Amino acid sequence: MAGVSLKCGDCGALLKSVEEAQEHAELTSHSNFSESTEAVLNLVCTSCSKPCRSKTESDLHTKRTGHTEFVDKTSEATKPISLEVPKVAATSEGTVSAESNQDEEMVVPEVDKKILEELESMGFSTARATRALHYSGSAGLEAAINWIVEHENDPDIDQMPLVPAKTKVEAPKPSLTPEELKAKQQELRERARKKKEEEEKRTEREKEKERIRIGKELLEAKRIEEENERKRIMALRKAEKEEERRAREKIRQKLEEDKAERRRRLGLPPEEPSAAKPAPVVEEKKSFLPVRPATKAEQMRECLRSLKQNHKEDDARVKRAFQTLLTYVGNVARSPDEEKFRKIRLTNQSFQDRVGGLKGGIEFLEICGFEKIDGGEFLFLPRDKVEMAVLNSAGAELDSAIKNPFFGVL
């Protein structure tokens, strides 16, 4: 397909003819052009018939005038471009022009000083105002302002334009009257103020929406974190309770096994299964019935609990006391006829270190049947007061206290 336009390789602009390419090269100093099959866009405004050669130009026109209806006449205006003759002419003319331009002096183009002052009074820099007047053809104040609006994003917008010194400048069109200028300035200021207010309101609305969104996300994240923490704590507590239950069950089974083993060593018959079952926990209720006296086993257990509580800072010494008491009771149970096992010297240093020096140690032996004799020098258990059931119960309580880590704490 033959080329229908010339494309500037430096800025990407599409040009309809070689003449336009030459003008573009003079204005921008771009020299990299190539033939293109892409047609130059030709959008004609249905309201004011202004042609727009790009989508950006039509958007700027809509933004400036409010016109939104355009007719695409690109196909009607598209014509093939033949570059054979223009290429030669352009080459020769370009060479001559380039050679002549090297000797030509570049100067700031002449523009309407009055309009230039008006633009400067509106806050535009001298370079930007001069550039706008030059490239808008000095068509007047409004045309210059429109050019600035359309090209405000150009990288060279604030560079002073330069043209050859011999370039002819068309006579500027008459500027606005003072009244029209004042009204135009007021209109532009009002338009700029409204645009700024709308932009600020839009920015504030977007910021508010963003703050609300972030706030909701933070609240949701906090809720999820709290919910996960609550579930984690519940699972941890459940696991701790289950672990404690298994530990208690294991200790209970171990106590039952030890108790059965002691009965076997003492030559006692195995305990009935019904008796081995722990008594169900019954919630205490107020009653007017007489209080049942504590059994020997209960007294022993309470005495051991008290001993551990009184010396809880020295757990190793308490455990050693329990083991010593278990040895005394076990010796008597195995050899009740041996007097040496039924008689203990209270002043013995080893006994004092292990049992006598702890509050509750002697009391436990007295519950087992030992009595003080010889002015309190000895603890003695008469043969006729040896009760195997009491000794077995004492051994069971001591064994339980030794092996149960929760004894005296729960």
Secondary structure, 3 states (H helix, E strand, C coil): CCCCEEEECCCCCEECCHHHHHHHHHHHCCCCEEEECCCCCCEEECCCCCEECCHHHHHHHHHHHCCCCEEECHHHHCCCCCCHHHHHHHHHHHHHHHHHHHHCCEECCCCCHHHHHHHHHCCCCHHHHHHHHHHCCCCCHHHHHHHHHHCCCCCCCCCCCCEECCCCCCCCCCCCCHHHHHHHHHHHHHHHHHHHHHHHHHHHHHHHHHHHHHHHHHHHHHHHHHHHHHHHHHHHHHHHHHHHHHHHHHHHHHHHHHHHHHHHHCCCCCCCHHHHCCCCCCCCCCCCCCCCCCCHHHHHHHHHHHHHHHCCCCHHHHHHHHHHHHHHHHHHHHCCCCHHHHEEECCCHHHHHHHHCCCCHHHHHHHCCCEEECCCCEEECCHHHCCHHHHHHHHHHHHHHHHCCCCCCC
